[in-house]
Amino acid sequence: MHSIDPAFLALPFAKLADAALSRAKQLGATYADFRFERVRGQSIVARDRELQTAVGSESVGFSVRVIHGGAWGFAAGVDVTPEAASSVAMQAVDVARTLAPLNTEPVVLADEPAHTGAHVSSYDIDPFDVPDQDKVAWLLGLNDRALESGLIDHVTAYAILVNEQKFMATLNGTWITQQRVRVEGDLTAVRVNKTTGAFETMGCAAPPAGRGWEYFTRVRDFAKDAREIPQLLEEKMASPSVQPGRYDLVIEPTNLWLTIHESIGHSTELDRVLGYEANYAGTSFATLDKLNTLHIGTPLMHVIGDRVVEHGLATIGYDDEGVAAQSWDIVKDGVLVGYQLNRQMAHKQGFGRSNGCAFADNHGHVPLQRMPNVSLQANSKDVTIDDLIGGVDDGIYIVGDKSWSIDMQRYNFQFTGQKFFRIRHGQLAGQLKDVAYQSRTPDFWNALDGLGGPSTYVLGGAFNCGKGQPGQIAPVTHGCPAALFRQINVLNTAEEGH
């Protein structure tokens, strides 16, 4: 287990926090927090046998957020001196004073005890300690393996790396430091029909992870993906186009995580439910009157929100309001039983303590209510993917995510994938193409008829969940097993295109 980077600890954030918080208190703030962040990022892309791009970034700065006169105030800065921190605190108070006359009700936060401590995510090798030439060589080596088949025309491999370090202090005595490392990578091949110009693509659908460089070299076998994808893509090119209709679907976690994200994750964000996101990203069908009554799925469905699962992208020690990480039920026995909360909404709606869902993607942004890890729990029994397929007479097995569409209430949706296999009489019977499944959120989850066991469970997710104005992105994980859904409407995307 790593400790907080000494180079980060050497930065003068303690002096800045003292200056900012004392100034905010002197000016009459009833609440104040100071957040200092250093975020390093790197993106490396190799196309065919050449390096296409390698870009690094680093941001360092701090912010002060206050409640003064019952209103929020926020300001940020990059000049790391106590004088600048004091000035930023004064700016935050000025913003609150300006906004206070517009408030219809005072801002009140749910209680949270003061916390002190440090949290470091679970990883072995900080990717920023790995020489760049080694990273490039690894990506080009993957591409070489794929191109050696002679079955594909192009291949692209990439790696995205992030090291996020935060310090937070509040007037009530919270004093915490955190360090999170996360990585993402994939390999996508392209096959072109030289006669017709038709083409197909296929990626390995590798999930991002709260891990270090070891994810690429020890945890996941990307070399196996590079060897297998060309042949699978060759078969896909020759496969028949799907006949539209209703099919039983066996969906792998590499695809189902995205359906969870869009239909369950976003619909249970309380700020969206309350209409705070309506102007930008929409609202939700899962309104407050449906809490504890809406049968959003079958009794097999148990969805947990958490900030604690090992290697989760949204896993933390404390959120950006100083709330300690925890887990809670969102859907239990198919019934909607919980939402994602920050401290203000938790108090306003009478939910008690916040469940720690505040996050800002850099020092210059206000913390928003952001999605935790939202995961569908596996069957306690040892049900395999073969078992699920064996229970289907006429259906489709779906692997990997691709394009998607969902309405502003998170209700009507359509998803495609990377690979599709026809199921006949409990056996796989070759690939299909041009497949998309379409449904409404409650209809889809009420068609859930089988869950894989723990051996099928995978942590999927994304780096770039978007929200807010100005826009922010957040990393989030969605764990799930393979699952069986009965009689879901399947569209032919080639026919839709015409």
Backbone torsions as a table, in degrees:
resi	resn	phi	psi	omega
1	MET	NA	132.8	179.7
2	HIS	-80.5	159.8	170.5
3	SER	-107.5	171.8	178.6
4	ILE	-60.8	135.4	-179.9
5	ASP	-54.1	122.1	179.4
6	PRO	-57.6	-30.4	178.7
7	ALA	-65.0	-33.9	176.4
8	PHE	-72.4	-43.9	-179.5
9	LEU	-63.1	-23.5	-179.8
10	ALA	-77.2	-13.1	178.4
11	LEU	-69.8	151.8	-170.0
12	PRO	-84.4	39.4	-174.1
13	PHE	-68.6	-26.1	179.4
14	ALA	-65.2	-43.8	178.1
15	LYS	-65.8	-38.5	178.9
16	LEU	-64.6	-42.9	-179.8
17	ALA	-62.6	-44.6	178.8
18	ASP	-58.9	-44.4	-178.4
19	ALA	-65.7	-44.0	-176.9
20	ALA	-68.6	-47.1	-175.6
21	LEU	-69.4	-38.8	178.6
22	SER	-65.6	-37.2	177.6
23	ARG	-67.5	-42.8	178.4
24	ALA	-61.4	-42.3	179.1
25	LYS	-65.1	-42.9	179.5
26	GLN	-59.5	-34.2	-178.2
27	LEU	-85.5	1.3	173.6
28	GLY	97.5	13.4	177.6
29	ALA	-66.2	134.7	176.8
30	THR	-88.1	-16.8	174.6
31	TYR	-145.5	143.3	173.7
32	ALA	-154.5	139.7	170.8
33	ASP	-131.4	148.9	178.0
34	PHE	-119.7	128.3	-178.0
35	ARG	-128.5	123.7	178.2
36	PHE	-114.4	131.9	-176.2
37	GLU	-134.5	144.0	168.0
38	ARG	-129.3	119.5	-178.3
39	VAL	-124.0	120.9	176.5
40	ARG	-108.4	139.5	179.0
41	GLY	-138.2	154.0	175.8
42	GLN	-150.0	137.9	177.0
43	SER	-129.8	125.1	-179.6
44	ILE	-126.6	129.1	-177.9
45	VAL	-129.0	129.9	174.5
46	ALA	-118.2	129.0	177.8
47	ARG	-116.3	125.2	-175.0
48	ASP	54.1	-119.8	-175.8
49	ARG	-110.3	25.6	-179.7
50	GLU	-132.9	148.5	171.0
51	LEU	-72.1	125.5	-178.6
52	GLN	-93.7	-43.9	179.6
53	THR	-157.7	150.7	172.9
54	ALA	-146.7	110.3	-174.0
55	VAL	-127.2	132.0	175.8
56	GLY	-116.9	155.5	179.0
57	SER	-147.0	156.9	175.1
58	GLU	-153.7	132.1	174.9
59	SER	-126.3	139.9	178.6
60	VAL	-137.4	131.9	178.1
61	GLY	177.8	-174.7	-176.3
62	PHE	-145.2	165.1	176.3
63	SER	-142.0	158.9	174.5
64	VAL	-128.6	129.8	177.3
65	ARG	-123.3	134.7	-175.7
66	VAL	-134.3	159.5	162.6
67	ILE	-114.4	123.2	-179.1
68	HIS	-141.5	125.2	-177.6
69	GLY	63.7	26.9	179.0
70	GLY	79.9	8.5	-178.2
71	ALA	-124.4	152.9	175.1
72	TRP	-76.1	145.5	167.7
73	GLY	-137.1	145.2	-176.3
74	PHE	-147.2	140.2	173.1
75	ALA	-153.5	157.6	-176.6
76	ALA	-138.4	159.7	179.4
77	GLY	-153.8	168.1	179.9
78	VAL	-125.9	-6.2	178.8
79	ASP	-82.9	107.8	-170.4
80	VAL	-87.5	67.1	173.6
81	THR	-129.3	150.7	177.3
82	PRO	-57.4	-35.8	-180.0
83	GLU	-63.7	-41.8	178.6
84	ALA	-66.7	-39.4	179.4
85	ALA	-63.2	-41.0	177.2
86	SER	-63.4	-40.4	179.3
87	SER	-65.9	-40.6	178.3
88	VAL	-64.3	-39.1	176.9
89	ALA	-60.8	-41.5	178.3
90	MET	-63.9	-39.0	177.0
91	GLN	-62.4	-41.8	179.4
92	ALA	-61.7	-42.1	177.9
93	VAL	-64.7	-40.1	177.4
94	ASP	-60.9	-40.3	177.1
95	VAL	-61.9	-44.1	179.2
96	ALA	-62.6	-41.5	179.1
97	ARG	-62.8	-36.5	178.8
98	THR	-68.3	-38.5	-175.6
99	LEU	-82.8	-21.6	-173.7
100	ALA	-55.1	-42.7	179.7
101	PRO	-64.2	-18.6	-179.6
102	LEU	-88.4	-12.2	-176.6
103	ASN	-69.7	133.4	174.1
104	THR	-88.9	-20.2	175.2
105	GLU	-153.9	146.2	-177.7
106	PRO	-65.9	148.1	174.2
107	VAL	-75.9	125.7	176.1
108	VAL	-130.9	134.2	-178.0
109	LEU	-102.6	144.2	171.5
110	ALA	-61.8	146.5	-178.6
111	ASP	-64.9	144.6	173.0
112	GLU	-150.8	127.7	-179.8
113	PRO	-65.5	159.5	175.3
114	ALA	-69.1	140.4	179.1
115	HIS	-124.3	143.2	171.0
116	THR	-130.6	143.0	178.5
117	GLY	149.8	-172.0	-178.6
118	ALA	-136.6	148.8	177.5
119	HIS	-135.0	132.2	176.0
120	VAL	-126.7	130.3	-179.6
121	SER	-67.0	167.1	-172.9
122	SER	-90.1	106.4	176.8
123	TYR	-154.2	162.3	-178.4
124	ASP	-103.5	-45.1	-173.5
125	ILE	-123.5	115.4	174.2
126	ASP	-63.6	119.5	-176.8
127	PRO	-61.4	-20.4	179.4
128	PHE	-82.5	-4.5	171.2
129	ASP	-90.4	-9.0	-178.8
130	VAL	-88.1	129.7	179.2
131	PRO	-57.9	141.1	-178.5
132	ASP	-58.5	-36.1	-179.0
133	GLN	-64.7	-30.2	177.3
134	ASP	-70.3	-38.2	178.5
135	LYS	-65.6	-45.4	179.5
136	VAL	-62.9	-42.7	179.8
137	ALA	-62.4	-37.6	179.1
138	TRP	-64.2	-45.7	179.9
139	LEU	-64.2	-45.2	179.0
140	LEU	-64.6	-33.2	176.6
141	GLY	-64.3	-39.2	175.4
142	LEU	-61.8	-47.3	179.9
143	ASN	-60.2	-40.7	178.7
144	ASP	-59.4	-43.7	-179.5
145	ARG	-60.5	-42.0	-179.2
146	ALA	-69.0	-41.9	-176.8
147	LEU	-71.3	-26.4	179.6
148	GLU	-59.6	-22.7	-179.4
149	SER	-65.6	-27.9	-174.8
150	GLY	73.5	6.8	-175.1
151	LEU	-100.6	-7.7	-177.2
152	ILE	-124.3	160.6	-178.7
153	ASP	-98.1	-35.8	-179.7
154	HIS	-146.5	157.3	175.9
155	VAL	-149.3	141.3	178.6
156	THR	-129.0	130.1	175.5
157	ALA	-122.8	144.4	-179.6
158	TYR	-144.9	160.7	172.7
159	ALA	-138.5	132.2	174.8
160	ILE	-118.2	130.1	-171.5
161	LEU	-129.3	137.4	-179.5
162	VAL	-138.9	136.0	169.1
163	ASN	-125.0	115.7	-174.5
164	GLU	-114.7	123.7	-179.8
165	GLN	-123.6	133.7	-176.7
166	LYS	-136.4	147.0	168.3
167	PHE	-128.0	139.3	178.6
168	MET	-139.3	137.1	174.2
169	ALA	-137.3	147.2	179.7
170	THR	-131.4	165.4	179.1
171	LEU	-61.7	-28.6	-176.6
172	ASN	-86.8	5.9	172.0
173	GLY	108.4	0.2	174.8
174	THR	-66.3	137.3	-176.3
175	TRP	-152.3	95.1	-169.6
176	ILE	-134.4	148.1	173.4
177	THR	-125.9	146.4	-178.4
178	GLN	-143.4	151.1	176.7
179	GLN	-142.1	124.1	179.8
180	ARG	-126.7	136.2	175.1
181	VAL	-118.4	137.7	178.0
182	ARG	-144.6	151.1	-176.9
183	VAL	-138.1	152.5	175.7
184	GLU	-145.4	140.9	177.4
185	GLY	-157.6	158.1	179.2
186	ASP	-161.4	164.9	175.0
187	LEU	-133.6	125.6	-179.1
188	THR	-126.1	127.4	-179.8
189	ALA	-106.2	152.7	179.4
190	VAL	-126.3	133.7	175.3
191	ARG	-122.9	129.0	-176.9
192	VAL	-117.3	133.2	172.1
193	ASN	-82.6	109.6	-173.6
194	LYS	-66.5	-21.7	-178.8
195	THR	-81.9	-48.7	-174.4
196	THR	-97.0	-19.1	-174.8
197	GLY	83.3	-4.2	177.6
198	ALA	-67.2	148.5	179.4
199	PHE	-143.2	160.0	175.0
200	GLU	-135.7	150.5	175.7
201	THR	-123.0	158.0	176.1
202	MET	-155.1	129.8	176.3
203	GLY	-111.0	169.5	-179.1
204	CYS	-86.0	-6.6	176.2
205	ALA	55.6	38.0	178.0
206	ALA	-70.9	128.5	-179.9
207	PRO	-75.3	147.1	170.3
208	PRO	-68.4	164.6	-174.1
209	ALA	-151.8	150.8	171.6
210	GLY	-81.5	65.2	-179.3
211	ARG	-135.0	-179.3	175.9
212	GLY	-104.8	-159.3	-176.8
213	TRP	-60.8	-22.4	179.3
214	GLU	-60.0	-22.0	178.4
215	TYR	-58.5	-39.5	-177.0
216	PHE	-78.5	-31.5	-171.9
217	THR	-102.4	-20.2	-176.0
218	ARG	-131.2	-32.6	-170.5
219	VAL	-84.1	-51.1	-179.9
220	ARG	-111.4	141.6	-178.1
221	ASP	-90.5	80.6	178.3
222	PHE	-66.9	-30.0	179.1
223	ALA	-62.8	-37.3	176.4
224	LYS	-63.2	-42.0	176.3
225	ASP	-58.0	-45.0	-178.1
226	ALA	-62.7	-33.3	179.5
227	ARG	-77.0	-36.5	-171.9
228	GLU	-86.9	-32.7	-173.4
229	ILE	-60.0	-43.0	-179.0
230	PRO	-55.4	-43.9	-179.9
231	GLN	-67.6	-40.6	178.0
232	LEU	-63.7	-37.3	178.6
233	LEU	-69.3	-36.7	174.8
234	GLU	-59.0	-43.7	179.4
235	GLU	-67.7	-37.4	179.7
236	LYS	-63.4	-40.2	179.6
237	MET	-58.7	-35.2	-177.0
238	ALA	-92.0	-1.1	-174.1
239	SER	-79.9	157.6	179.0
240	PRO	-76.7	155.5	174.4
241	SER	-78.0	142.0	-174.7
242	VAL	-66.5	144.5	170.8
243	GLN	-86.3	122.2	-179.7
244	PRO	-58.0	151.8	179.1
245	GLY	155.1	-167.8	179.2
246	ARG	-101.2	131.3	-178.0
247	TYR	-135.4	152.1	163.9
248	ASP	-74.7	136.0	-178.0
249	LEU	-118.5	131.3	166.6
250	VAL	-105.8	117.1	-171.6
251	ILE	-115.1	125.2	177.8
252	GLU	-73.7	155.8	176.0
253	PRO	-56.7	-28.7	-179.6
254	THR	-64.9	-17.4	174.1
255	ASN	-107.4	-41.4	-171.7
256	LEU	-67.8	-25.8	180.0
257	TRP	-57.4	-38.0	-176.7
258	LEU	-71.6	-36.2	176.4
259	THR	-64.4	-39.9	175.0
260	ILE	-61.5	-46.6	-178.3
261	HIS	-56.8	-50.6	-173.1
262	GLU	-76.7	-39.9	-172.5
263	SER	-91.5	-32.4	-178.1
264	ILE	-107.8	-46.7	-178.5
265	GLY	-58.8	-54.1	-177.5
266	HIS	-72.4	-32.9	-176.4
267	SER	-71.9	-17.3	-178.7
268	THR	-106.9	15.3	169.2
269	GLU	-76.5	120.8	-171.7
270	LEU	-67.3	-32.0	178.1
271	ASP	-64.7	-34.1	175.7
272	ARG	-69.1	-41.5	178.2
273	VAL	-59.8	-39.1	-177.8
274	LEU	-81.6	-5.3	176.5
275	GLY	94.6	5.4	-178.0
276	TYR	-68.0	-25.0	-178.2
277	GLU	-99.4	2.6	-170.4
278	ALA	-58.4	-35.7	-175.2
279	ASN	-73.1	-18.4	-175.5
280	TYR	-120.1	-58.8	-172.2
281	ALA	-113.9	2.8	174.5
282	GLY	101.8	-173.5	-178.2
283	THR	-117.1	-144.8	-179.4
284	SER	-153.0	144.7	173.7
285	PHE	-75.4	-17.7	-174.2
286	ALA	-88.2	63.5	-173.9
287	THR	-72.2	165.6	-173.4
288	LEU	-58.6	-32.5	-179.6
289	ASP	-66.7	-14.9	-179.3
290	LYS	-93.9	-6.7	-179.2
291	LEU	-60.5	129.5	179.4
292	ASN	70.7	7.1	178.0
293	THR	-127.7	-30.7	-175.2
294	LEU	-74.5	120.6	172.8
295	HIS	-84.8	87.2	-175.5
296	ILE	-75.7	-16.9	179.0
297	GLY	-157.8	-176.5	177.4
298	THR	-74.5	167.2	179.7
299	PRO	-60.4	-13.9	176.2
300	LEU	-69.4	-18.3	-169.3
301	MET	-85.1	116.0	175.8
302	HIS	-132.6	109.9	-177.4
303	VAL	-113.6	129.4	-178.9
304	ILE	-114.4	137.9	166.8
305	GLY	-96.0	136.5	179.9
306	ASP	-152.5	158.1	173.5
307	ARG	-122.8	20.3	-168.9
308	VAL	-125.1	-15.7	-173.2
309	VAL	-62.1	137.1	-179.1
310	GLU	-62.6	135.6	179.6
311	HIS	71.1	9.3	175.6
312	GLY	-71.6	143.3	-179.5
313	LEU	-71.1	-27.0	177.9
314	ALA	-100.1	11.7	-179.8
315	THR	-76.7	131.8	-176.1
316	ILE	-142.8	176.0	167.0
317	GLY	-92.3	-39.4	-177.6
318	TYR	-149.0	146.2	178.0
319	ASP	-82.9	-175.2	-174.5
320	ASP	-82.1	12.6	167.1
321	GLU	-117.7	12.2	178.0
322	GLY	77.3	18.3	179.3
323	VAL	-88.6	129.9	-178.4
324	ALA	-66.5	144.0	-178.7
325	ALA	-62.2	148.2	-177.7
326	GLN	-159.3	179.1	174.7
327	SER	-134.5	155.9	-176.2
328	TRP	-160.4	162.2	179.1
329	ASP	-82.3	135.8	171.3
330	ILE	-106.3	-46.0	173.5
331	VAL	-127.7	127.4	-179.5
332	LYS	-129.2	125.4	-177.8
333	ASP	53.9	34.4	177.6
334	GLY	84.1	-0.9	-175.9
335	VAL	-106.6	136.6	175.4
336	LEU	-66.7	118.8	-175.8
337	VAL	-128.6	-3.0	-177.0
338	GLY	-159.9	163.4	177.8
339	TYR	-129.1	173.7	173.6
340	GLN	-96.5	131.2	-169.2
341	LEU	-129.0	150.4	159.4
342	ASN	-111.3	-177.9	-171.4
343	ARG	-68.7	-38.3	-178.7
344	GLN	-67.0	-46.8	-178.9
345	MET	-69.6	-34.5	178.2
346	ALA	-60.0	-43.5	178.9
347	HIS	-71.1	-46.0	-175.7
348	LYS	-58.7	-38.9	-176.4
349	GLN	-96.1	5.0	175.6
350	GLY	72.9	28.5	-179.6
351	PHE	-87.8	-3.3	-177.8
352	GLY	84.8	-132.3	-176.1
353	ARG	-71.8	145.4	171.4
354	SER	-65.1	149.2	173.5
355	ASN	-97.9	19.4	165.9
356	GLY	80.0	44.5	-175.3
357	CYS	-112.9	38.6	174.2
358	ALA	-105.6	134.9	-177.9
359	PHE	-156.0	140.0	170.6
360	ALA	-122.7	140.1	-173.0
361	ASP	-84.4	-7.9	168.8
362	ASN	-161.4	174.9	-172.9
363	HIS	-63.6	-25.6	-175.2
364	GLY	-87.7	2.8	-177.9
365	HIS	-114.3	146.9	177.5
366	VAL	-73.4	136.4	174.7
367	PRO	-60.7	131.3	175.7
368	LEU	-110.9	166.0	169.1
369	GLN	-72.2	113.7	-177.6
370	ARG	-120.8	155.7	-173.9
371	MET	-66.2	134.6	170.1
372	PRO	-81.8	-170.2	165.4
373	ASN	-67.6	126.5	-179.7
374	VAL	-122.3	114.0	-167.1
375	SER	-133.9	137.8	173.8
376	LEU	-84.9	125.5	-175.6
377	GLN	-77.4	148.0	-177.3
378	ALA	-79.9	162.8	171.2
379	ASN	-63.0	138.1	177.1
380	SER	-70.1	-19.8	178.4
381	LYS	-86.9	158.4	-177.1
382	ASP	-84.0	71.6	178.5
383	VAL	-92.0	125.7	-178.1
384	THR	-96.4	170.2	174.7
385	ILE	-63.4	-38.4	177.2
386	ASP	-61.2	-37.0	177.4
387	ASP	-62.8	-43.5	179.9
388	LEU	-65.2	-44.5	178.3
389	ILE	-62.5	-37.9	-179.5
390	GLY	-63.6	-19.4	178.9
391	GLY	-92.3	11.3	-177.2
392	VAL	-117.1	128.4	177.9
393	ASP	-88.6	-41.5	-178.0
394	ASP	-141.6	107.0	-175.0
395	GLY	-164.3	-166.5	-177.4
396	ILE	-138.1	136.8	175.4
397	TYR	-103.1	125.0	-171.0
398	ILE	-116.8	131.2	-177.7
399	VAL	-129.3	131.3	173.0
400	GLY	82.4	146.4	178.8
401	ASP	-95.8	159.0	175.2
402	LYS	-149.3	-114.1	-177.9
403	SER	-88.3	162.7	-178.9
404	TRP	-158.2	163.4	176.6
405	SER	-152.9	138.2	177.8
406	ILE	-149.8	148.6	-176.6
407	ASP	-78.8	176.9	-171.2
408	MET	-74.4	-10.1	175.3
409	GLN	-102.5	4.7	-179.7
410	ARG	61.6	42.2	-172.5
411	TYR	-118.3	-57.7	178.3
412	ASN	-94.5	131.6	-176.6
413	PHE	-145.4	168.1	176.3
414	GLN	-150.0	132.8	-179.3
415	PHE	-132.8	143.6	171.7
416	THR	-110.1	-161.4	-177.7
417	GLY	-162.4	-174.7	179.9
418	GLN	-92.0	-44.1	-176.1
419	LYS	-135.9	140.8	-179.9
420	PHE	-133.5	132.5	179.6
421	PHE	-125.6	132.1	176.8
422	ARG	-70.9	137.9	174.4
423	ILE	-110.5	125.0	175.0
424	ARG	-131.4	122.4	176.3
425	HIS	53.0	44.2	174.0
426	GLY	79.3	10.1	-179.0
427	GLN	-131.3	148.8	173.2
428	LEU	-71.3	138.8	-174.8
429	ALA	-134.0	51.3	176.0
430	GLY	88.7	167.4	-176.7
431	GLN	-83.7	159.5	170.4
432	LEU	-124.9	168.6	172.4
433	LYS	-140.7	171.4	177.8
434	ASP	66.0	36.5	-175.5
435	VAL	-99.8	134.8	167.6
436	ALA	-141.1	140.5	174.6
437	TYR	-107.6	141.8	-171.8
438	GLN	-131.0	138.1	179.1
439	SER	-166.4	-176.4	168.6
440	ARG	-111.1	147.6	-170.5
441	THR	-51.6	-54.5	180.0
442	PRO	-64.9	-35.3	179.0
443	ASP	-64.1	-43.3	-178.5
444	PHE	-62.5	-52.2	-175.6
445	TRP	-72.9	-21.5	173.3
446	ASN	-82.1	-2.3	171.7
447	ALA	-96.2	1.7	178.9
448	LEU	-66.6	120.0	-173.9
449	ASP	-127.7	0.7	179.6
450	GLY	-166.1	138.8	178.2
451	LEU	-123.6	136.7	172.8
452	GLY	-70.6	161.9	178.6
453	GLY	-84.6	-174.6	-177.4
454	PRO	-56.8	-29.1	-178.9
455	SER	-67.7	-18.0	179.1
456	THR	-97.2	-2.5	-172.6
457	TYR	-76.8	131.2	-179.4
458	VAL	-136.2	142.0	172.7
459	LEU	-88.9	107.4	173.6
460	GLY	-97.0	-167.4	177.1
461	GLY	147.2	-169.2	-176.2
462	ALA	-151.7	153.3	174.6
463	PHE	-81.9	-22.7	-157.5
464	ASN	-124.8	43.0	174.6
465	CYS	-67.3	121.6	-174.2
466	GLY	-98.1	147.3	-179.3
467	LYS	-170.2	156.1	168.3
468	GLY	87.7	163.0	174.1
469	GLN	-134.6	113.5	-2.1
470	PRO	-60.3	151.8	-174.4
471	GLY	-65.8	141.3	174.0
472	GLN	-128.3	157.5	172.6
473	ILE	-119.9	153.0	-180.0
474	ALA	-141.9	142.9	175.2
475	PRO	-83.8	141.1	-177.5
476	VAL	-150.1	142.9	178.8
477	THR	-109.6	144.4	173.2
478	HIS	-132.7	105.4	175.8
479	GLY	-85.1	148.7	176.0
480	CYS	-168.3	158.7	170.6
481	PRO	-90.6	175.6	166.0
482	ALA	-64.5	152.0	-175.5
483	ALA	-146.7	152.7	-179.6
484	LEU	-111.6	127.4	177.6
485	PHE	-122.5	135.9	-176.0
486	ARG	-95.7	132.8	168.0
487	GLN	53.7	60.2	176.2
488	ILE	-96.1	140.7	-178.4
489	ASN	-70.5	128.3	-179.9
490	VAL	-115.6	131.1	179.5
491	LEU	-105.6	158.2	172.3
492	ASN	-101.1	111.1	-174.5
493	THR	-69.6	-25.8	176.5
494	ALA	-68.8	-39.9	178.6
495	GLU	-68.8	-36.5	177.8
496	GLU	-61.9	-35.9	-178.7
497	GLY	-65.1	-21.8	179.2
498	HIS	-98.5	NA	NA
